[in-house]
Amino acid sequence: MFDIIKVLFQWKKQILWFTIIAIIVSIIITMPFIMPPYYKSTQIFYLSNPQSTDRAALFNEKEGGGVGIFGGKEDVNRFLSILTSEQAAIELIQQFHLQKHYKIEAENKALEMFYTKREFAGNFKAIRNDLGALEVSILDTDAKMAADMVQYIVAYSDSVYRNLLTENKAIILGLLDKQIEEKKASLTGDTSVEELQKLTLIRDQYKISSSNTFKTIYIVEQATPAIKKTKPVRWMLVLGTAIGAFVLAALLAILLDLYKNADKYGFKNS
């Protein structure tokens, strides 16, 4: 230990200068014109429970009590799969012209899209938090654009998700309409009239449950432009560089001393 301290003291000027130069370089590299600041915008929301808009739930035909307002883990996973899908990324890239925004150029359009999707993926995050809500975040050098992109991809995913929920109901509505027309064409007695009325009632209830006015998401925190940058954290980068440079310079000094004094330390054969 004493020898190491002695070596470091002998090389103190070189170690100090190496560390200072590294600090200066790190300060220059982290300047905004070289390493632009990134701003993060986040939207937090809960999914509604699809069962809460079922015909049976709306018209009190569901057994076992009321239906919860928020969706469960499976609903969240379905929404996440839409949010993180390639199609959602492509839609957003085209909407905001991200190839140009990211300054990506390639030999052809396919490669441009590939590199743009890769860049976007590094700036995009969608997770289910500990409280069961969805958090969607995007990093960008433009704070307002980051917020706009978050709002857009959530709205797009919500539209796809809503269509998935109503697709099956639309099929059922079509089948009910067909049954009603067939029943109308074959009315023979009072019983048939009652059956027609019942089918018509069910059909009307399904139409109400398929309405686009029902909420599918409940926003807790709307995405807004960030005031402070998220990265780079300049002081941490400079401090990390200073520590790393000092350790590297110290190791080099020790290795050089060992090389020069190999005989003294018994590393060379006589």
N, C-alpha and C positions, 0 to 999 in steps of 0.2 A: 504493500500500500504506500509506504514511504517513497519507494522508487517511482511509482506512478505519479505521485504528487510532484516529485522532483522533476520528472520529464515534462509534465504539464507546465511547470513553472519556467523551465528552460525554453519551452516553445510558446510561451504566453503571448508574445507579440504576434506571431504567425496565426495562432488560434484566434486571437482577438480580431485581427484584420480580416481573416476568412469569415468570421461570424458577422462583422460589420458589413462587409461586401454583400453577403447573403441577405442581410436585412434590407439593405438599400435596393437590391434587385427585387426582393419580394414586395417592397413598397411600390416600386415602379410597375411591376407586373399586375398588381391589384388595383392600379388606377382605373377609374371608370371607362376611360377611352380604350383600354386594353382588355380589361375584364369587366364587362358591363354588369350592373346590378340587376338581380332578378327579384321580381315581386310575386308573392303567392296570393291567390284568391281562392277562397273556400266556400262551398255551399253545403249546409247541413240540413237534412230533411228525413222525415219518416214516410214510409209507405202506408197507404191505407190498406185495410184488410179486404181483399176481393170478395170475401163471403158477406161483408156488410152490405153489398149492393146486389146480392142474390135476390131473386124473386121471393123465395121462402122467408128470407130474413126481413125484407122490406114489408112484407104483408103478414108477418107474425105466424108463419107456418113452420118455422124452424124449431125443432124440439131441443130441450136442454138449456133454455134460457137465452140471454142476449149474446150477441156476437161482438168481439172486441173491435175497436176502431182501427188499430194498427196491425199491419201485416207481420207475419212471422219470418223465421229464418229462411224458409224456402222461397218466400216472396222476395226477400232481399237478395238472395242468390240469383234469382231470375233477373231481377233488375240490374244487378252487377254484371251479369253475363252480357246484357245489352250495352251497358255503359262501356265495357272494356272490349267490345267487339271491334273487328277490323272495319266493319261498315260504318260504325259510329265515328271512328277516327277519320275515315275517308271523307265522310260528310263534313266534319269540322274543318279538315284540311282544305277542302275545296271552298267552303264558305268563307274562310278567313285568308285564303291564298297563302298558306303557310310556307309553300316552297319559296316564294318571294320574300316573305317575312324572315325566314330562317337563312336566307341567302344561299340556297342550295342549288347547285348546278351539276348536271350529270350528262352522260352521253345521250340518254333518251329519257322519255317521260316515265317509263317504268322504274328506272333507277332513281329518278328524282323523287317519285312517290315513296320508294323503299327507304331512302335516306330521311325523307321528311317524316315518315311514320316512326322511324327509329328515334329521331330527335324529339318528336312529340311524346313518345312513350316515356322518355326520360324526364319529361316535365309534367307528366300526368299521373294522378293517383286517385283511386277510388276504393274506399274500404268501408266495412261495417264497423262502427266504433263499439266500445264496451257497453254503451247504453242502447244498442240496437238500431241506431240511426245510421244513415249513409252519409259519408263525407266525401265530397268530390273536390279535388284541388288541382290547380294548374299554375305552373311557374312560367313567367315570361318577363322579358325586359320592358314590356309595356304594361303598366299596372291596369289600365282600363281594359286593354285587350284581354288580359288574363281573366278579368271578371266577366267580360262578354262571352268568352269561350266557355267558361264554366256554366253560365246560364244557358248557353246554346246547347251544349251536349246533354245537359240534364233535361231540357225541354224536348230535345230530339228523342232521347231514350224514353221519356215519359210518353211521347206519342206512340212509339213502337210498342211499349208495354201496354198502353191503353188498348191499342188495336188487338193485341193478343188476348186481352181479357174479354173484349166484346165480340171477337170472331166466332166463338162457339155459340154465344147467345144469338148472333145473327143467323147462324145455321138453324138453330131451334126455331127462331121466328119464321124462317122460310118454311120449315116443316109444318108449323102450326097454321100458317096461312093456307098451305095446301090442304090440310085436314079440314079447315073451316070451309073452303070452297067445295070440297067433296061432300061435306055434311049438308051444306046448303042445297046441293044438287040432289040429295037423296032424303029430303025431309018427308017423313011418313006419319008422324004422330007427335003427341005432346012430349014424350020421352026424348025424341030427336031434337026438339026445340030446346029442352033443358040441356042436353049435351052440347048443342051449338052455343048456347049462352055460356056454359062453363068453359068451353074451348076459347071463346072470344075473350072472356075475362082473363084466362091464363095468358093469352096472346098479348093483351093490353098490359098485363103486369110485366111480362118479359120485355116489352118495348120500353117501359119505364126503367127497368133495371139495366137496360142497355144504353141509357142516355149518356151523352158525353159531358153532361154538366156535373157528374159526380167527381169528387176529388180522388186522384190516385196518389198524390204526394202532399205532404204537409211540411212546408218549409219552416225550419227553425231559425236558420241563419242564411240570409240572402248573400250571394257573392257580390262583393263591392271592391272597387280598386283599393289596393293596399297603400298605406301612407309610407311605411318603412320597408326597406328592402329585406329580403329573406337571406339572400346570399349574394356575393361572398361576405363572410364575416371577416373583415379585413384584419382586425387586431389578432384574431385567432390564427390566421394564416401567417402573419408576420411573427407572432410568438412561436408557432410551430416550426417555422423556418429557422428562427434564431436558435432554438433548442437543438433542432436537427443538425444545423451547421456546426454548432459547438461540439456536439457529440462526435460528428464525423471528423472534424479537425483534430479532436483529442485522440481518437482512435488512430488516425493517420500518424500523429506525432509519436504515439506509443509504438506503432509498428515500425516506423522509421528508426526509432531508438533501438528497438530489438534487433533490427537488421544491422545497424551500425555496430552494435555491441554484442553480436552473436557469440563471440568468443568469451566475453565476460560472463554471459548468462549460461554458457555451456551448451549452446545450440549447434556448434561446429565440432566436427571430429578433429582430434589432434593428428 
